[in-house]
Amino acid sequence: MEGFAGSAIQLQLLDQLPAVTKDHALIIAHILNPFGMAWLRRANENNADLNRNFIVGGQYSGAPDNYSDVDLFLSPKSEPSRDFFLMKILFMIGRHGLTRLVQAVGGGQYEYPRGLFFGGKKLEEGLEKYHAFLKRGLSPTQRVISIDVHTGLGLFGRDLLLVERQDYAELRKIFGNRVTLSEPRFGPAYRIRGGLQHLVRNALPATDLRFIMQEFGTHNPIKVLHTLREENRWHHFGSATVAHHTKLALKNVFCPESKRWRKRILARGQEVAEQALKVLAQ
């Protein structure tokens, strides 16, 4: 579902190809979840969230603290009213605190197969092939800056560059104050299990790697969560004869139709990619 923005940036990069110096390369990996893009889902055909699916050691079990308290609320069989959803989410924020609740919901879970942010029970085929591709094609590479494009988190039309602590100081000097730690106490982000950064690092252990998750904001987090919840409910418990308006709503949440939003995404996507290439050229 988040692939629409990334695909648009990739097409623009191909149309307006940045300068690539000798002994350097721009590598574009297109849509790791074609099922999700075709069927307007965030998860793949096994309801696995691929950005929670790469577990080093293969221990696909467990859930964040407090997730069991919110699973029934996040994956209802019936369609509660929006007012009920708002009252319940405010109650849960008051009970658990916003930071702990965000971490519990979004961190990734491996116990509720029909739930949100389910990371699967095994490495999915798409990621297995992507891991093999990186290992085969990029292992001789000395230095890599990996940019992973996502949407749905942050202010409308504004991007955050989420990085891990060991890369924070260096990347902030290069890319500016949009570089943010991927930890809940430093902004809207949260720590995740099984993310793509773990896959890339595992595939390229001898490479000097900097991983950036470029996250473009869309709508407020309560609206995003409500839309995710409704699409997931319809997918598992709805009727195939009912028009799936929830899927179109989900697409609009992660890829707004706003021309202003799309223009900003293309501009920043191109800018960050060009910055990365310049850094590598130095």
Secondary structure, DSSP 4 states (H G I P E B T S, - for coil): -THHHHHHHHHHHHHTPPP--TT--------S-HHHHHHT-SS-TTS--GGG---TT-------TTHHHHHHHHS-SS---HHHHHHHHHHHHHHH-HHHHHHHHHS-BSS-TTSTTB--SS--HHHHHHHHHHHHHHTT-SEEEEEEEEEEEEEET-EEEEE-HHHHHHHHHHH-TTEEESSGGGSS----SS-HHHHHHHH-TTSEEEEEEEEEE-S-HHHHHHHHHHHHHHHHHS-TTS--HHHHHHHHHHS---HHHHHHHHHHHHHHHHHHHHHHH-
